[in-house]
Structures are given as structure tokens and as C-alpha cells.
Amino acid sequence: MKKHLTWLAWAFFLVLIPTVLIASFNFNYQAPLAKLLAYDLGIIAFVLWVEIAWIKLKPHWVEKTIGVDTLYKVISFLGVIALLGAGLHQMIAESASTLIKTTGIVAWLLALVIAIYGLIALATKIPSRKVKLNRVIKAVVNILAILVVALIWIHVNVIPAIASIRPFMITFNIYAIFAFGCQLFGWYRKRH
């Protein structure tokens, strides 16, 4: 029974949370299916980064249920899925604005750097050997994670057709605030 509850919690976390944002967008934005798919991939990538920000806080029930090693693997897996979704979003979606393109590309590149670091950290013991260097790298990675969410927030808010969709923007901004809150709380908790 406990295992079923764990799977149910993960299904809620990985399926329902992105679905709320996708539904609030798709029900309010009229576009061809291919364009909606492109935006949905971007939304999924964003939500996965928000979820990663929360998982990085190592909630007790998650850590107890799957263990720390698996937790880091889940974070890396979600990061790779988010990168793929964002990459497909960039390939399919069209944008005339330089600011929209630039914020999307820079956010994707920063997320790529974070993912590469995460995969190296999982594959080797190099990051754990040098304690001072490890602290600096982790601090930089956390700053990059905040920048990724901030750039995505800007990316979405400067698209006039999307910024005018109130239900989507309210939900999107709640998710973004939650991600920033998780990052800042994690930073504060490490300092105190």
C-alpha cells in the first residue's frame, strides 16, 4: 500500500502540476495544434524546473521514500527531460522578437550547464573531493538555477499574446514565485 501511495504522489507531482498550467494556457489561447504543442513543451520544461527547485529542498517524505542517491538521480532525470522539452520548444516555436529568443536560448544554455554538472557529479566523485571548490560550484549552480527561472519568467512575460492570458499568467506567476521561494529558502537554510 505504501508503494502505491508513493507512485500516486509522484504521478500527482509529475503529471497534474504541469497539466494545470497547460490547461490554463490551451483553453485560453487559439493557435494551430503544432504551435500549441511547441508552447506546451516549453510549459512542461518550466514546470519541471520549478519541481526541481522544490525537490532540491529535500523534503523529508521524499528523502525518506526514495533516498538521497535516488533523489539526485530524479533531479538529473527531470533536468534532462526539461532540457529536451525546452530544446524542442525552441525548434518548433517561432518568435519575431530578439528579447524572446535571447531569453529562451540563454535560459536553455544555463540549464544545459547545470545538467552537465549534475551528470558529472552523478558519474564521478570529482565534485566531492575538493570541498572548497565543491561549495563554489554548488553556489554557482544555484545562482544559475535562479537565473534560468528568471529568464523563463521574462521570456513568457514579454510575449504580448501570452501575457494577456490572465488565468495562465496568474498560474504561471504563482509557479515562478514558488520556484524563487524554494531557491531562496534553500539558500537561507544552508546559511542558518
FIBA-200083 format. One record per residue (C-alpha): residue number from 1; residue in one letter; x, y, z. Coordinates in steps of 0.2 Angstrom, whole numbers, plus 5000, padded with zeros to 4 digits. Layout:
[domar NUM,'A',[X,Y,Z]]
...
# end
This chain:
[domar 1,'M',[5000,5000,5000]]
[domar 2,'K',[5014,5012,5004]]
[domar 3,'K',[5022,5009,4987]]
[domar 4,'H',[5006,5013,4979]]
[domar 5,'L',[5004,5030,4988]]
[domar 6,'T',[5022,5034,4983]]
[domar 7,'W',[5018,5031,4965]]
[domar 8,'L',[5002,5041,4967]]
[domar 9,'A',[5011,5056,4975]]
[domar 10,'W',[5024,5055,4960]]
[domar 11,'A',[5010,5054,4947]]
[domar 12,'F',[5002,5069,4955]]
[domar 13,'F',[5018,5079,4956]]
[domar 14,'L',[5024,5075,4938]]
[domar 15,'V',[5008,5075,4929]]
[domar 16,'L',[4994,5085,4937]]
[domar 17,'I',[5005,5100,4941]]
[domar 18,'P',[5011,5103,4923]]
[domar 19,'T',[4993,5099,4917]]
[domar 20,'V',[4985,5114,4927]]
[domar 21,'L',[4997,5126,4918]]
[domar 22,'I',[4995,5118,4901]]
[domar 23,'A',[4976,5118,4903]]
[domar 24,'S',[4975,5136,4908]]
[domar 25,'F',[4985,5140,4893]]
[domar 26,'N',[4977,5129,4880]]
[domar 27,'F',[4959,5133,4885]]
[domar 28,'N',[4963,5152,4883]]
[domar 29,'Y',[4975,5153,4868]]
[domar 30,'Q',[4969,5150,4850]]
[domar 31,'A',[4983,5143,4839]]
[domar 32,'P',[4986,5128,4827]]
[domar 33,'L',[4990,5111,4836]]
[domar 34,'A',[5008,5112,4831]]
[domar 35,'K',[5010,5129,4839]]
[domar 36,'L',[5001,5124,4855]]
[domar 37,'L',[5012,5108,4856]]
[domar 38,'A',[5028,5120,4855]]
[domar 39,'Y',[5021,5131,4869]]
[domar 40,'D',[5016,5115,4879]]
[domar 41,'L',[5034,5108,4878]]
[domar 42,'G',[5040,5125,4885]]
[domar 43,'I',[5027,5125,4899]]
[domar 44,'I',[5032,5107,4903]]
[domar 45,'A',[5051,5112,4904]]
[domar 46,'F',[5047,5127,4915]]
[domar 47,'V',[5036,5116,4927]]
[domar 48,'L',[5050,5103,4928]]
[domar 49,'W',[5062,5116,4933]]
[domar 50,'V',[5050,5123,4946]]
[domar 51,'E',[5048,5105,4953]]
[domar 52,'I',[5067,5103,4953]]
[domar 53,'A',[5069,5118,4963]]
[domar 54,'W',[5057,5110,4976]]
[domar 55,'I',[5065,5093,4976]]
[domar 56,'K',[5082,5101,4979]]
[domar 57,'L',[5075,5106,4996]]
[domar 58,'K',[5075,5088,5000]]
[domar 59,'P',[5058,5087,5008]]
[domar 60,'H',[5058,5074,5022]]
[domar 61,'W',[5045,5062,5014]]
[domar 62,'V',[5054,5062,4998]]
[domar 63,'E',[5071,5059,5005]]
[domar 64,'K',[5064,5045,5016]]
[domar 65,'T',[5054,5037,5002]]
[domar 66,'I',[5067,5036,4989]]
[domar 67,'G',[5083,5040,4997]]
[domar 68,'V',[5096,5054,4994]]
[domar 69,'D',[5105,5045,4979]]
[domar 70,'T',[5089,5042,4970]]
[domar 71,'L',[5084,5060,4974]]
[domar 72,'Y',[5099,5066,4964]]
[domar 73,'K',[5095,5054,4950]]
[domar 74,'V',[5077,5061,4949]]
[domar 75,'I',[5083,5079,4949]]
[domar 76,'S',[5096,5074,4935]]
[domar 77,'F',[5082,5065,4925]]
[domar 78,'L',[5070,5079,4927]]
[domar 79,'G',[5083,5091,4921]]
[domar 80,'V',[5087,5081,4905]]
[domar 81,'I',[5068,5080,4901]]
[domar 82,'A',[5066,5098,4904]]
[domar 83,'L',[5081,5102,4893]]
[domar 84,'L',[5074,5091,4879]]
[domar 85,'G',[5057,5099,4881]]
[domar 86,'A',[5064,5117,4880]]
[domar 87,'G',[5075,5112,4865]]
[domar 88,'L',[5060,5105,4856]]
[domar 89,'H',[5051,5121,4861]]
[domar 90,'Q',[5064,5132,4853]]
[domar 91,'M',[5065,5122,4837]]
[domar 92,'I',[5046,5122,4834]]
[domar 93,'A',[5041,5139,4841]]
[domar 94,'E',[5043,5154,4831]]
[domar 95,'S',[5047,5171,4838]]
[domar 96,'A',[5050,5188,4829]]
[domar 97,'S',[5057,5197,4845]]
[domar 98,'T',[5075,5196,4849]]
[domar 99,'L',[5072,5198,4868]]
[domar 100,'I',[5060,5182,4867]]
[domar 101,'K',[5073,5172,4858]]
[domar 102,'T',[5088,5178,4868]]
[domar 103,'T',[5080,5175,4885]]
[domar 104,'G',[5074,5157,4879]]
[domar 105,'I',[5091,5152,4872]]
[domar 106,'V',[5101,5159,4887]]
[domar 107,'A',[5090,5150,4899]]
[domar 108,'W',[5092,5134,4889]]
[domar 109,'L',[5111,5136,4889]]
[domar 110,'L',[5112,5139,4908]]
[domar 111,'A',[5101,5124,4911]]
[domar 112,'L',[5112,5114,4900]]
[domar 113,'V',[5127,5119,4911]]
[domar 114,'I',[5118,5114,4926]]
[domar 115,'A',[5113,5097,4918]]
[domar 116,'I',[5131,5094,4913]]
[domar 117,'Y',[5137,5097,4931]]
[domar 118,'G',[5123,5086,4938]]
[domar 119,'L',[5128,5072,4926]]
[domar 120,'I',[5146,5074,4930]]
[domar 121,'A',[5143,5074,4949]]
[domar 122,'L',[5132,5058,4947]]
[domar 123,'A',[5145,5049,4937]]
[domar 124,'T',[5161,5053,4946]]
[domar 125,'K',[5167,5058,4964]]
[domar 126,'I',[5177,5073,4957]]
[domar 127,'P',[5164,5086,4964]]
[domar 128,'S',[5165,5079,4982]]
[domar 129,'R',[5184,5078,4983]]
[domar 130,'K',[5188,5096,4984]]
[domar 131,'V',[5177,5103,4997]]
[domar 132,'K',[5180,5122,4994]]
[domar 133,'L',[5178,5120,4975]]
[domar 134,'N',[5163,5110,4978]]
[domar 135,'R',[5155,5124,4988]]
[domar 136,'V',[5159,5137,4975]]
[domar 137,'I',[5152,5126,4961]]
[domar 138,'K',[5136,5122,4971]]
[domar 139,'A',[5134,5141,4974]]
[domar 140,'V',[5136,5145,4955]]
[domar 141,'V',[5124,5131,4950]]
[domar 142,'N',[5111,5138,4962]]
[domar 143,'I',[5113,5155,4955]]
[domar 144,'L',[5111,5148,4938]]
[domar 145,'A',[5096,5139,4943]]
[domar 146,'I',[5088,5155,4949]]
[domar 147,'L',[5093,5164,4933]]
[domar 148,'V',[5085,5150,4922]]
[domar 149,'V',[5068,5153,4931]]
[domar 150,'A',[5070,5172,4930]]
[domar 151,'L',[5075,5171,4911]]
[domar 152,'I',[5060,5160,4908]]
[domar 153,'W',[5049,5172,4918]]
[domar 154,'I',[5055,5186,4907]]
[domar 155,'H',[5053,5176,4891]]
[domar 156,'V',[5035,5172,4894]]
[domar 157,'N',[5030,5190,4901]]
[domar 158,'V',[5037,5199,4885]]
[domar 159,'I',[5026,5189,4873]]
[domar 160,'P',[5011,5200,4872]]
[domar 161,'A',[4999,5187,4866]]
[domar 162,'I',[5003,5176,4881]]
[domar 163,'A',[5005,5189,4894]]
[domar 164,'S',[4987,5194,4890]]
[domar 165,'I',[4980,5177,4895]]
[domar 166,'R',[4975,5181,4913]]
[domar 167,'P',[4972,5163,4920]]
[domar 168,'F',[4988,5157,4913]]
[domar 169,'M',[4999,5172,4919]]
[domar 170,'I',[4992,5170,4936]]
[domar 171,'T',[4996,5152,4937]]
[domar 172,'F',[5012,5154,4929]]
[domar 173,'N',[5017,5168,4941]]
[domar 174,'I',[5012,5158,4956]]
[domar 175,'Y',[5023,5144,4949]]
[domar 176,'A',[5038,5156,4947]]
[domar 177,'I',[5036,5164,4964]]
[domar 178,'F',[5036,5146,4971]]
[domar 179,'A',[5052,5142,4962]]
[domar 180,'F',[5060,5158,4968]]
[domar 181,'G',[5054,5154,4985]]
[domar 182,'C',[5061,5137,4985]]
[domar 183,'Q',[5078,5143,4979]]
[domar 184,'L',[5079,5157,4992]]
[domar 185,'F',[5073,5146,5006]]
[domar 186,'G',[5086,5133,5002]]
[domar 187,'W',[5099,5146,5001]]
[domar 188,'Y',[5094,5153,5018]]
[domar 189,'R',[5093,5136,5026]]
[domar 190,'K',[5111,5132,5021]]
[domar 191,'R',[5117,5149,5029]]
[domar 192,'H',[5107,5147,5045]]
# end
